Amino acid sequence: MAARSAWWDNRSSNQTVTSTTDWTTIGRTTALGVAGTSYWVMGFVSYSTDTAAVGIQFDLWHENSLSQLIVRKDNVASVAEVSARAFLIGKLTTPGGGNQIVSMRAKNAAAQTVTVKEATIVVFATATGDQYAADDTTTAGNVTTTYADFVTLSWTAGTNEDYLILAAMELEGFSGSSAAAKGDLYNGTTSYGAPDTNFRTGASQSMAWGQVLKATLSGAQTWKLRYADTNSIASIKARYGRILALKNQASEDMFYAESRTKSTKTTSGYTAKATSTQTAQAVPYLLLGSACIDVSNTTNYVGAELTAAGSAIDAPALWKPSGNNADMAVAYGAIDSASAGSRAWTVSYSAVDAAGTCGIYEASVAAMQLATGATVRPASAKRGRMLGGVGRMMRR
């Protein structure tokens, strides 16, 4: 099978979002759809704010059908704490043929100016063997340290099949001033992406959680997104859960590296944690990465970034926790238009202030070959049927 056809829009310049009532389009692409074919839709963005009250919503929107595919809401306690990430996954199911216009949008949840950076939206075709599970409901609160199941994906793999597995959800602490959530992706044996101390959210605040990994699988599979309270003093909720397993197709590059043990540093400048060095083709690659980061105090920043060929390809995540050793699980995505030859893709980290002990663990980086989609036919977006998903209908 040839590489999957893909369409994307990357806006590297900073954009501002000020409205609390109208959605601001921060990325838009038009895919030339084939009737009866489904498509994966992903959005990646970094954001920060100019005030202490952070509240920002993101969604992926199929303009043809006037329906939201997925909504992600992320709130953080203080501007000093974070330059945060949003990692969105959705599915556009069997659209009609012709142009399919998909956008990523943002809206304020508070009166402020939010800066979004490196907004990328990508649409690419599904392939035989891909697996997907999603849940847009908000779970019941979990007040215990024991993991509760959220999203479950089950299927039967062939013999020694490679899958790139992506997982995302939102974790929210909605009672207690010291709400601290933890989340993981669990296959019945191994827990991926679980912070070693906590992922502090605070009362009625939420943060994105994401994980990227590659696995060689055989036989019956059951993968779960789970969530729990780190300290049993507040109630934790999860919502907007996604597990997507992309099956490696014949003649399709799918490169990967991971480093899951913890590393620490006290100096500035970014140091590689997980690196995949490969012989790339002169084609676009979907570049993905994830990590858990922490810092030993509440004064200094820890940073993590995604790089291609030695240059940052996505805005770094910066974390200044409200509690010592509070971890943040971050996930990244970008399009890398590679040149042919040796190419290194890396997840790196930094003690941004050259102070405090900064750590990184559960780090992974993946690159999957794509093909530039066919040129779209000139057409305007059409309004049509509701695809479902979450969030209320918006009049345009």
C-alpha positions as CSV (number, residue, x, y, z in Angstrom):
1,M,0.0,0.0,0.0
2,A,1.2,3.5,-0.8
3,A,1.6,6.0,2.0
4,R,-1.7,7.6,3.3
5,S,-2.9,10.7,1.5
6,A,-2.8,13.7,3.8
7,W,-3.7,17.4,3.9
8,W,-2.5,19.8,6.5
9,D,-2.1,23.4,7.7
10,N,0.7,24.6,9.9
11,R,0.6,28.2,11.2
12,S,4.0,28.8,12.8
13,S,3.3,32.5,13.6
14,N,1.7,33.3,16.9
15,Q,-2.1,33.9,16.9
16,T,-4.2,35.6,19.5
17,V,-7.6,34.5,20.8
18,T,-9.6,37.1,22.7
19,S,-13.3,36.3,22.2
20,T,-15.4,34.4,24.8
21,T,-18.4,34.1,22.4
22,D,-17.0,33.5,18.9
23,W,-14.7,30.7,17.7
24,T,-11.4,31.8,16.1
25,T,-10.1,29.6,13.3
26,I,-6.5,28.9,14.1
27,G,-6.0,26.3,11.3
28,R,-7.9,25.0,8.3
29,T,-7.3,22.5,5.6
30,T,-9.3,21.1,2.7
31,A,-9.1,17.4,1.9
32,L,-10.2,15.9,-1.4
33,G,-12.5,13.2,0.0
34,V,-13.3,9.9,-1.6
35,A,-16.9,8.8,-1.0
36,G,-17.0,6.0,1.5
37,T,-13.5,6.6,2.9
38,S,-12.9,7.7,6.5
39,Y,-10.2,10.0,7.7
40,W,-8.2,10.7,10.8
41,V,-8.2,14.3,11.9
42,M,-5.6,15.6,14.4
43,G,-4.9,19.0,15.9
44,F,-1.8,20.2,17.8
45,V,-1.2,23.5,19.4
46,S,0.7,25.3,22.2
47,Y,-0.9,28.1,24.2
48,S,-0.2,30.6,27.0
49,T,-2.0,33.6,28.4
50,D,-1.3,37.2,29.6
51,T,-3.3,36.9,32.8
52,A,-3.5,34.5,35.8
53,A,-6.9,33.3,34.8
54,V,-6.4,30.8,32.0
55,G,-9.3,29.3,30.2
56,I,-9.2,28.2,26.6
57,Q,-11.3,25.8,24.5
58,F,-10.2,24.0,21.3
59,D,-12.2,21.9,18.8
60,L,-11.9,20.2,15.4
61,W,-14.7,21.2,13.2
62,H,-16.0,19.7,9.9
63,E,-17.3,22.7,8.1
64,N,-19.3,20.7,5.5
65,S,-21.6,19.2,8.1
66,L,-21.5,22.0,10.6
67,S,-20.5,19.6,13.3
68,Q,-17.8,19.5,15.9
69,L,-15.7,16.4,15.8
70,I,-14.1,16.9,19.2
71,V,-13.9,19.6,21.8
72,R,-11.0,20.0,24.2
73,K,-11.1,22.4,27.2
74,D,-7.9,23.1,29.1
75,N,-7.7,25.3,32.2
76,V,-4.6,26.1,34.2
77,A,-4.3,27.7,37.6
78,S,-1.8,30.4,36.8
79,V,0.0,32.0,33.9
80,A,3.3,31.4,35.7
81,E,2.7,27.7,35.6
82,V,2.6,26.6,32.0
83,S,2.9,27.1,28.3
84,A,0.6,24.1,27.7
85,R,-0.2,21.7,24.9
86,A,-3.4,20.5,23.3
87,F,-3.4,17.2,21.5
88,L,-6.7,16.5,19.6
89,I,-7.7,13.3,17.8
90,G,-11.0,12.8,15.8
91,K,-12.4,10.7,13.0
92,L,-14.3,12.0,10.0
93,T,-16.5,9.0,9.1
94,T,-17.4,8.2,5.5
95,P,-17.8,11.8,4.1
96,G,-19.1,12.3,0.7
97,G,-16.7,12.8,-2.1
98,G,-15.2,16.2,-3.0
99,N,-13.7,18.9,-0.8
100,Q,-13.9,18.2,2.9
101,I,-13.1,21.4,4.9
102,V,-11.8,20.8,8.4
103,S,-10.7,23.5,10.8
104,M,-9.2,23.8,14.3
105,R,-10.8,26.6,16.4
106,A,-10.2,28.2,19.7
107,K,-12.3,30.3,22.1
108,N,-11.7,31.9,25.5
109,A,-13.3,30.6,28.6
110,A,-12.3,33.8,30.5
111,A,-11.7,37.5,29.7
112,Q,-8.1,37.5,28.6
113,T,-5.7,37.3,25.6
114,V,-4.5,33.8,24.8
115,T,-1.6,33.3,22.5
116,V,-1.6,30.1,20.4
117,K,1.6,28.9,18.8
118,E,2.5,26.4,16.1
119,A,-1.1,25.4,15.4
120,T,-1.2,22.4,13.1
121,I,-4.2,20.5,11.8
122,V,-3.7,17.3,9.6
123,V,-6.2,15.1,7.9
124,F,-5.1,11.7,6.5
125,A,-6.8,8.6,5.2
126,T,-7.6,5.6,7.4
127,A,-6.0,2.2,6.4
128,T,-6.9,-1.4,6.8
129,G,-6.3,-2.6,10.3
130,D,-6.5,0.8,12.0
131,Q,-8.3,0.6,15.4
132,Y,-10.1,3.4,17.3
133,A,-12.1,4.0,20.4
134,A,-13.5,7.3,21.7
135,D,-15.6,8.6,24.6
136,D,-16.7,12.2,24.9
137,T,-18.7,11.8,28.1
138,T,-17.4,13.1,31.5
139,T,-16.7,10.3,33.9
140,A,-17.8,9.9,37.4
141,G,-15.4,11.3,39.9
142,N,-12.6,9.0,41.2
143,V,-11.4,9.9,44.7
144,T,-9.1,6.9,45.1
145,T,-5.6,6.2,44.1
146,T,-6.8,3.0,42.3
147,Y,-7.2,3.5,38.5
148,A,-10.7,3.6,37.1
149,D,-11.2,2.6,33.4
150,F,-12.3,5.2,31.0
151,V,-11.8,4.2,27.3
152,T,-11.2,0.6,26.2
153,L,-10.0,-0.5,22.8
154,S,-10.1,-4.2,21.9
155,W,-9.2,-6.0,18.7
156,T,-7.3,-9.1,17.4
157,A,-4.0,-8.4,15.8
158,G,-2.3,-10.7,13.4
159,T,1.2,-12.1,14.0
160,N,3.9,-9.5,14.8
161,E,2.0,-6.5,13.5
162,D,3.4,-3.0,14.2
163,Y,1.1,-0.3,15.5
164,L,1.6,3.3,16.4
165,I,-0.7,3.9,19.3
166,L,-1.9,7.4,20.3
167,A,-3.9,8.1,23.4
168,A,-5.3,11.4,24.7
169,M,-7.7,12.6,27.3
170,E,-8.5,15.5,29.6
171,L,-8.0,15.2,33.3
172,E,-9.9,17.5,35.7
173,G,-9.8,18.1,39.4
174,F,-13.2,19.5,40.4
175,S,-13.1,19.5,44.2
176,G,-10.3,20.2,46.6
177,S,-7.6,22.9,46.3
178,S,-4.9,20.2,46.0
179,A,-6.5,18.0,43.3
180,A,-3.8,15.9,41.7
181,A,-4.7,13.5,38.9
182,K,-2.8,10.7,37.3
183,G,-3.5,8.9,34.1
184,D,-2.1,6.0,32.1
185,L,-2.5,3.8,29.0
186,Y,-2.6,0.2,30.1
187,N,-2.5,-3.0,28.1
188,G,-3.1,-5.4,31.0
189,T,0.6,-5.7,31.7
190,T,2.4,-2.4,31.3
191,S,1.4,1.1,32.3
192,Y,2.5,3.9,29.9
193,G,2.7,7.5,30.8
194,A,1.8,7.4,34.5
195,P,3.5,10.3,36.3
196,D,5.6,9.1,39.2
197,T,4.3,11.6,41.7
198,N,1.3,13.6,40.4
199,F,-0.2,15.7,37.7
200,R,-1.6,18.6,39.6
201,T,-4.8,20.1,38.2
202,G,-6.3,22.1,41.1
203,A,-10.0,22.6,41.8
204,S,-12.2,22.8,38.7
205,Q,-9.2,23.0,36.4
206,S,-8.2,20.6,33.6
207,M,-5.2,19.7,31.6
208,A,-4.5,17.6,28.5
209,W,-2.8,14.2,28.8
210,G,-1.3,12.4,25.9
211,Q,0.9,9.4,25.1
212,V,2.6,8.1,21.9
213,L,4.1,4.6,21.6
214,K,4.9,1.9,19.0
215,A,4.3,-1.7,19.7
216,T,4.6,-5.0,17.9
217,L,1.5,-7.0,18.6
218,S,0.0,-10.5,18.1
219,G,-3.4,-11.9,19.0
220,A,-6.1,-10.5,21.3
221,Q,-5.5,-6.9,22.4
222,T,-7.1,-4.8,25.1
223,W,-5.8,-1.3,25.8
224,K,-7.3,1.1,28.3
225,L,-7.2,4.7,29.2
226,R,-7.3,5.0,33.0
227,Y,-7.4,7.8,35.6
228,A,-7.1,8.2,39.4
229,D,-6.6,10.7,42.2
230,T,-2.9,10.8,43.3
231,N,-3.5,11.7,47.0
232,S,-7.2,10.6,47.7
233,I,-8.2,14.1,48.9
234,A,-10.1,15.3,45.8
235,S,-12.3,13.9,43.1
236,I,-10.9,13.5,39.6
237,K,-12.8,13.3,36.3
238,A,-11.7,12.4,32.8
239,R,-13.3,13.3,29.4
240,Y,-12.7,13.4,25.7
241,G,-10.8,10.1,25.7
242,R,-9.2,8.7,22.5
243,I,-7.2,5.6,21.7
244,L,-6.0,5.3,18.1
245,A,-3.9,2.4,16.8
246,L,-2.5,3.1,13.4
247,K,-1.4,-0.2,11.7
248,N,1.9,0.0,9.9
249,Q,1.2,-0.6,6.2
250,A,3.5,-2.3,3.7
251,S,6.1,0.1,2.2
252,E,5.1,2.8,4.8
253,D,7.9,4.3,7.0
254,M,7.0,4.2,10.7
255,F,10.0,5.1,12.8
256,Y,10.1,5.2,16.6
257,A,12.3,5.6,19.7
258,E,11.6,5.7,23.4
259,S,13.4,6.3,26.7
260,R,11.1,5.6,29.6
261,T,13.5,5.8,32.6
262,K,13.9,9.1,34.3
263,S,16.7,11.6,33.5
264,T,17.4,14.9,35.3
265,K,19.4,18.0,34.7
266,T,20.0,21.4,36.3
267,T,21.3,23.3,33.3
268,S,19.6,25.3,30.5
269,G,19.8,24.3,26.9
270,Y,17.8,21.3,25.5
271,T,19.2,17.8,25.9
272,A,18.0,14.9,23.8
273,K,16.0,12.2,25.7
274,A,14.5,10.0,23.0
275,T,16.0,10.1,19.4
276,S,15.1,8.2,16.2
277,T,17.8,8.6,13.5
278,Q,16.7,7.2,10.2
279,T,17.2,7.4,6.5
280,A,14.3,9.5,5.5
281,Q,12.6,9.9,2.1
282,A,11.9,13.2,0.6
283,V,8.2,13.0,1.8
284,P,6.2,14.5,4.6
285,Y,6.2,12.7,7.9
286,L,3.6,13.0,10.7
287,L,6.0,13.7,13.7
288,L,4.6,12.8,17.1
289,G,6.1,12.8,20.6
290,S,5.2,12.6,24.3
291,A,6.9,12.8,27.7
292,C,6.3,13.4,31.4
293,I,8.2,16.3,32.8
294,D,8.7,17.7,36.3
295,V,10.8,20.2,38.4
296,S,11.8,20.0,42.1
297,N,10.4,23.3,43.2
298,T,7.6,25.8,42.5
299,T,9.9,28.6,41.3
300,N,11.6,27.3,38.1
301,Y,10.5,26.0,34.7
302,V,11.1,22.7,33.0
303,G,10.8,22.6,29.3
304,A,10.3,19.9,26.7
305,E,10.3,20.2,22.9
306,L,10.1,18.2,19.6
307,T,12.9,18.6,17.1
308,A,13.7,17.5,13.6
309,A,17.2,17.6,12.2
310,G,18.4,19.5,15.2
311,S,15.8,22.3,15.0
312,A,12.6,22.7,17.1
313,I,9.6,21.9,15.0
314,D,7.0,22.7,17.6
315,A,6.6,25.2,20.4
316,P,8.1,23.8,23.7
317,A,5.9,22.9,26.6
318,L,7.0,24.8,29.7
319,W,5.9,23.7,33.2
320,K,6.2,25.6,36.5
321,P,4.2,23.5,39.0
322,S,2.0,24.7,41.8
323,G,3.4,21.8,44.0
324,N,6.9,20.4,44.2
325,N,7.6,17.6,41.8
326,A,4.2,17.9,40.2
327,D,4.4,16.3,36.8
328,M,2.9,17.2,33.5
329,A,2.2,14.7,30.7
330,V,2.7,16.4,27.4
331,A,2.2,15.3,23.8
332,Y,3.3,16.9,20.5
333,G,2.5,16.7,16.9
334,A,3.8,18.4,13.7
335,I,4.4,17.8,10.0
336,D,8.0,17.4,9.0
337,S,8.7,17.8,5.3
338,A,11.9,15.9,5.3
339,S,14.7,15.9,2.7
340,A,16.1,12.6,1.6
341,G,18.9,11.2,3.7
342,S,19.8,10.8,7.4
343,R,17.4,12.6,9.7
344,A,17.1,12.7,13.5
345,W,13.8,13.3,15.3
346,T,14.1,14.0,19.0
347,V,12.2,14.8,22.2
348,S,14.5,17.0,24.4
349,Y,14.2,18.7,27.7
350,S,15.7,21.7,29.6
351,A,16.1,23.3,33.0
352,V,15.0,26.5,31.4
353,D,16.1,28.8,34.3
354,A,19.3,26.8,34.9
355,A,18.0,26.2,38.4
356,G,16.1,23.4,40.2
357,T,16.3,19.8,39.3
358,C,14.3,19.1,36.1
359,G,13.3,15.6,35.0
360,I,11.9,13.8,32.1
361,Y,10.7,10.2,31.7
362,E,8.2,8.2,29.5
363,A,9.6,10.0,26.5
364,S,8.9,8.8,23.0
365,V,9.2,10.1,19.4
366,A,7.6,8.7,16.2
367,A,7.6,9.6,12.5
368,M,5.0,8.1,10.1
369,Q,5.3,8.6,6.3
370,L,2.5,10.4,4.6
371,A,1.8,11.4,1.0
372,T,0.7,14.8,-0.1
373,G,-3.0,14.6,-0.9
374,A,-4.4,15.3,-4.4
375,T,-5.1,18.9,-5.2
376,V,-8.5,20.0,-4.0
377,R,-11.2,21.1,-6.3
378,P,-12.3,24.7,-6.0
379,A,-15.5,24.7,-3.9
380,S,-17.0,26.4,-0.9
381,A,-17.9,24.5,2.3
382,K,-21.4,23.1,2.3
383,R,-23.6,22.7,5.3
384,G,-25.1,19.3,5.9
385,R,-25.8,16.6,8.4
386,M,-24.7,16.4,12.0
387,L,-21.8,13.9,12.5
388,G,-22.3,13.8,16.3
389,G,-19.4,14.4,18.6
390,V,-19.6,16.8,21.6
391,G,-20.3,20.4,22.2
392,R,-23.3,22.4,21.1
393,M,-24.1,23.4,17.5
394,M,-22.6,26.8,16.6
395,R,-24.2,29.1,14.1
396,R,-21.8,30.5,11.5
